[in-house]
Amino acid sequence: MAGGHIQLISLTKRFTEVAVDDIDLTVDSGEFFSLLGPSGCGKTTTLRLIAGFEQPTAGKIMLDGTDMSGVPPHKRNVNTVFQSYALFPFMTVFDNVAFGLRYQKLPKREINTKVNEALDLVELRSYAKRRPGALSGGQQQRVALARALVLGPAVLLLDEPLGALDAKLRRSLKVELKALQERVGITFLYVTHDQEEALTMSDRLAVMHEGKIVQIGTPRRIYEEPADTYVADFLGVSNLMEVDVVEQGPGTRCVVRVGESTLDVDRSDVAGLGTAHAVIRPERVRIEEHGAAGPNRIPGMVERLVFLGAATQVLLRLAPGTQLQALVQNDGDHPQHLTQGTPVQVYLAPDALRVLRGSARGAAEEDELRVTSASA
């Protein structure tokens, strides 16, 4: 389906405080784009501005080249799926999906055809005569999607539609949701605070913080090349270490000191010498036998092992006192001798380290709790 190109130009929304702060954003037609951030970052307000439920204080909302500012929601070629689904409990599945078409006073035969096609799309045609109360949470979510898609919007806005479901159901439905978007070919703008959802479904995503967009890019680009410590700490699991930059090398390379050890870093976003923060993802931390020789190795000790099923989370304490997390896949090669208190050598590869702008958020203990709960 053609259309669905969104452009936000210097978009601002003020309530008592600034909720959306002068953001610029372009979403291409047919793209699955996510707005990711914690509660209060402005992502839902941005979605409501695009939908027309809120009016901007300043800036423009362009849909396929037309300024939507001041256009009421029902006249915008967008539709919204909410976390609560907002289904009519006294109507059947068929009637819920047909509601918008009947409001448009379409012929009965056309309504029947469109509704059946929409229900086929979400694989719920056999449930057409049931009421929402007789459906599971995942089935209700599909009904809400069918009701939104049956109107043929250029853009589908999704406000944390999986948030009310249990973890196992969310994991299966996010795969279905991405496959559905690819089949219908319309623009999906998805709001979530769940990093895993954003990483697995999005073509591109924007990380928001305090009303501003901090970074835009593909999931892989943002995960592997975060713009600053906020993005690194929020998106996925990261190890943030305070380091001293002691030497600037050619290009983006540098040398940092952690305690008495020095580490070569291939990518630094910080100019000059002095205190900074380095980041490395847990899956890039390598645990070796104690005393293993070579550069970029720091002695440490195993503090705790957390079995996660497919992987084991290893909490390490480096000799300088820094705590790191390593994620070791349970593929049969995992060193079985690792126990609490085991001395090890920790290898931090130069291409896995990155020195970033900004300050670390939260203590290591908070990171540990977040990782454990996110992986459960």
C-alpha positions in Angstrom: 0.0 0.0 0.0 1.4 3.4 -1.0 1.7 6.2 1.5 2.5 6.2 5.1 5.5 8.6 5.0 5.8 10.5 8.3 7.9 13.6 8.9 8.1 15.4 12.2 9.6 18.9 12.0 10.7 20.7 15.2 7.8 19.0 17.0 7.2 20.4 20.5 4.6 19.7 23.1 4.4 21.5 26.4 2.1 20.7 29.3 3.2 22.1 32.6 6.6 20.8 31.5 8.1 20.1 28.0 7.0 16.5 27.1 8.3 16.5 23.5 11.3 18.8 22.9 11.9 20.1 19.3 12.3 16.7 17.7 12.9 15.9 14.0 12.1 12.5 12.7 11.4 10.8 9.3 9.7 7.4 9.0 9.6 5.9 5.5 6.6 4.3 3.9 6.2 0.7 4.8 8.8 0.9 7.6 8.4 -0.7 11.1 9.7 2.1 13.3 9.9 2.0 17.1 10.1 4.8 19.7 11.9 3.4 22.6 12.5 4.9 26.1 11.5 4.8 29.7 8.3 6.1 31.2 8.0 9.9 30.8 10.5 10.2 27.9 7.8 11.6 25.5 7.3 8.6 23.3 3.5 8.1 23.9 3.0 11.9 23.7 4.7 11.8 20.3 2.3 9.0 19.2 -0.7 10.9 20.4 0.4 14.0 18.5 0.6 12.0 15.3 -2.8 10.4 16.0 -4.3 13.8 16.6 -5.3 13.2 20.2 -3.0 16.0 21.2 -2.1 19.2 19.4 1.5 20.4 19.1 2.7 23.5 20.8 5.1 24.1 17.9 6.3 22.3 14.8 4.7 20.3 12.1 3.4 16.7 11.6 3.6 15.8 7.9 1.8 12.7 6.6 2.6 12.0 2.9 3.5 15.6 2.5 0.4 17.1 4.1 0.6 19.0 7.4 -1.7 17.3 9.8 -1.6 20.0 12.5 -5.1 20.9 13.4 -6.7 18.0 11.5 -9.0 16.0 13.8 -8.1 12.3 14.5 -10.9 10.8 12.4 -9.8 12.7 9.3 -6.2 11.4 9.5 -5.3 8.3 7.6 -3.9 6.6 10.7 -5.3 4.2 13.2 -4.2 3.3 16.7 -3.9 0.1 18.7 -3.8 0.6 22.4 -2.4 -1.5 25.2 -5.9 -2.0 26.6 -7.3 -3.0 23.1 -10.5 -1.1 23.8 -12.8 -3.8 22.4 -16.6 -3.6 22.8 -17.4 -6.5 25.2 -21.0 -6.7 24.2 -20.1 -7.1 20.5 -18.9 -10.2 18.7 -15.4 -10.3 17.1 -17.0 -9.7 13.7 -19.0 -6.7 14.9 -15.9 -5.2 16.7 -13.9 -5.4 13.5 -16.9 -4.1 11.4 -17.6 -1.1 13.7 -15.5 1.4 11.7 -16.8 0.3 8.4 -20.4 0.6 9.5 -19.6 4.1 10.7 -18.5 4.9 7.2 -21.9 3.5 6.0 -20.3 1.0 3.5 -22.5 -1.6 1.8 -23.1 -4.8 3.8 -21.5 -7.0 1.2 -18.4 -4.9 1.2 -18.3 -4.9 5.0 -18.5 -8.7 5.1 -15.7 -9.1 2.6 -13.4 -6.6 4.3 -14.0 -8.0 7.8 -13.5 -11.6 6.7 -10.2 -10.6 4.9 -9.0 -8.9 8.1 -9.9 -11.8 10.3 -8.1 -14.2 7.9 -5.1 -11.9 8.1 -4.9 -12.4 11.9 -6.1 -16.1 11.7 -9.3 -15.5 13.7 -12.1 -16.0 11.2 -13.3 -19.1 13.1 -13.8 -16.9 16.2 -16.0 -14.3 14.4 -19.1 -15.1 16.5 -17.3 -15.0 19.9 -17.3 -12.1 22.2 -14.0 -10.6 23.5 -14.5 -12.1 27.0 -14.3 -15.6 25.5 -10.9 -14.9 24.0 -7.3 -15.1 25.4 -5.2 -11.9 25.7 -3.3 -12.7 22.5 -6.5 -13.3 20.6 -7.9 -10.0 21.8 -4.8 -8.3 20.6 -5.3 -9.8 17.1 -8.9 -8.6 17.1 -7.7 -5.1 17.9 -5.2 -5.3 15.0 -7.8 -6.5 12.6 -10.2 -3.7 13.6 -7.4 -1.2 12.9 -6.2 -2.7 9.7 -9.7 -3.2 8.1 -9.9 0.5 7.6 -6.8 0.5 5.4 -4.8 3.2 7.2 -1.6 4.5 5.7 0.0 4.4 9.2 -0.8 2.1 12.1 0.2 3.5 15.5 0.8 0.9 18.3 1.0 2.1 21.9 2.7 -0.8 23.8 0.1 -3.3 22.4 1.9 -6.3 24.0 2.3 -4.7 27.5 -0.6 -6.5 29.1 0.5 -10.0 28.0 2.7 -12.4 29.8 6.3 -12.8 28.8 6.0 -16.0 26.8 3.0 -14.7 24.8 4.8 -11.5 24.1 7.8 -13.4 22.7 5.6 -15.3 20.2 3.3 -12.4 19.2 6.2 -10.0 18.5 7.3 -12.4 15.8 3.8 -12.6 14.4 3.4 -8.8 14.5 6.5 -8.2 12.4 5.4 -10.9 9.9 2.0 -9.2 9.7 3.5 -5.8 9.1 5.5 -7.3 6.2 2.4 -8.9 4.7 0.2 -5.8 4.8 3.1 -3.5 3.9 1.9 -0.4 5.7 3.9 1.9 8.1 4.0 0.7 11.7 5.0 3.2 14.4 5.5 1.3 17.6 5.9 2.7 21.1 7.6 0.5 23.7 9.8 0.6 26.8 10.8 -3.0 26.1 14.3 -3.1 24.5 13.9 -6.7 23.3 10.7 -5.8 21.4 12.3 -2.8 19.7 15.4 -4.8 18.8 13.6 -7.8 17.3 10.8 -6.1 15.4 12.1 -2.7 14.2 13.6 -1.8 10.8 14.8 1.3 12.6 14.2 2.8 16.1 14.7 6.0 18.0 15.8 6.1 21.6 14.1 8.9 23.5 15.2 10.6 26.8 13.5 13.6 28.5 11.5 14.5 25.4 14.4 14.4 23.0 15.6 11.8 20.5 19.1 10.7 21.5 19.8 8.3 18.6 18.2 7.0 15.5 19.3 3.9 13.6 18.9 0.2 12.9 18.7 -2.0 16.0 22.2 -3.5 15.2 23.8 -0.1 14.7 22.4 1.3 18.0 23.2 -1.8 20.0 26.8 -2.0 18.7 27.5 1.7 18.3 25.5 3.6 21.0 25.8 7.4 20.8 26.4 7.8 24.5 26.3 6.1 27.9 22.6 6.6 28.3 21.8 4.7 25.1 24.4 2.0 25.9 22.9 1.5 29.4 19.3 1.6 28.3 19.4 -0.5 25.2 20.2 -4.1 26.1 22.6 -5.0 28.9 25.9 -3.2 29.1 29.0 -3.0 31.3 29.9 0.6 31.9 33.3 1.2 33.4 35.0 4.3 34.6 38.4 4.6 32.9 41.2 7.1 32.4 42.1 7.9 28.8 45.9 8.0 28.9 46.7 8.1 25.2 44.9 9.1 22.0 45.9 6.9 19.0 45.3 7.3 15.3 41.7 7.7 14.1 39.3 6.8 16.8 41.7 4.6 18.8 42.9 5.2 22.3 44.4 3.6 25.3 42.6 3.6 28.7 43.7 2.6 32.2 41.7 0.5 34.6 43.5 0.3 37.9 47.0 -0.8 37.0 46.0 -2.4 33.7 45.9 -0.7 30.3 43.4 -1.5 27.5 43.6 -0.7 23.8 40.3 0.6 22.4 39.4 0.7 18.7 36.6 3.2 19.0 36.5 6.3 21.1 33.9 9.2 20.9 35.8 11.3 23.5 38.5 13.8 22.5 41.4 14.4 24.9 42.7 12.7 28.0 41.2 12.1 31.4 38.2 10.4 33.1 35.7 8.8 30.7 33.4 5.7 30.5 34.0 2.6 28.5 31.3 0.1 27.5 31.4 -3.5 26.5 28.5 -5.9 26.1 28.4 -9.0 28.3 28.5 -11.4 25.4 31.8 -9.9 24.3 33.5 -10.4 27.6 35.8 -13.5 27.4 36.7 -15.5 30.5 40.1 -17.3 30.4 42.2 -19.4 32.7 43.9 -17.4 35.5 47.3 -16.1 34.4 46.6 -16.2 30.6 49.0 -13.8 28.9 48.4 -11.1 26.4 47.2 -7.6 26.0 43.8 -6.3 27.1 43.6 -8.9 29.9 42.7 -8.0 33.5 42.8 -10.5 36.4 39.5 -11.0 38.2 37.4 -13.3 40.2 34.0 -15.0 39.8 31.5 -13.5 42.2 28.3 -15.3 41.2 26.9 -17.6 38.5 23.3 -17.2 37.3 21.9 -20.0 35.2 19.6 -18.5 32.5 18.9 -21.6 30.5 20.5 -21.0 27.1 23.3 -19.0 28.7 24.9 -18.4 32.1 25.4 -14.9 33.5 28.8 -14.6 35.2 29.3 -11.7 37.6 33.0 -10.9 37.8 35.0 -8.6 40.0 38.1 -7.2 38.4 41.3 -6.7 40.4 40.8 -2.9 40.4 37.4 -3.5 42.0 35.2 -3.0 38.9 32.3 -5.3 38.5 31.6 -6.8 35.1 29.0 -9.2 33.7 29.8 -11.9 31.1 27.3 -13.9 29.2 28.5 -17.4 28.4 26.4 -19.6 26.0 25.6 -23.1 27.3 26.9 -24.8 24.2 29.0 -27.5 25.8 32.2 -25.5 25.7 31.4 -23.5 28.9 34.2 -24.1 31.5 32.6 -26.3 34.1 35.2 -25.5 36.7 33.9 -21.9 37.2 32.5 -21.5 40.7 32.1 -18.6 43.1 35.6 -17.4 44.0 37.4 -18.9 41.0 40.3 -16.6 39.9 40.2 -15.9 36.1 41.7 -13.7 33.5 39.2 -11.4 31.7 39.8 -10.5 28.1 38.3 -7.3 26.8 38.9 -7.2 23.0 39.8 -3.8 21.5 37.0 -4.0 18.9 34.4 -4.8 21.6 35.3 -1.8 23.8 34.0 1.7 23.1 34.7 4.9 25.0 31.5 7.1 25.1 30.3 10.5 26.1 28.1 10.9 29.2 28.2 9.5 32.7 27.2 6.1 33.9 23.6 5.6 35.2 23.1 3.7 38.4 25.3 1.5 40.4 26.6 -2.0 39.5 24.1 -3.5 41.9 21.2 -1.9 40.0 22.6 -3.2 36.7 22.8 -6.7 38.2 19.2 -6.6 39.3 18.1 -5.3 35.9 20.0 -7.9 34.0 18.7 -10.8 36.1 15.1 -9.7 35.8 15.3 -8.9 32.1 16.8 -12.3 31.4 14.2 -14.2 33.5 
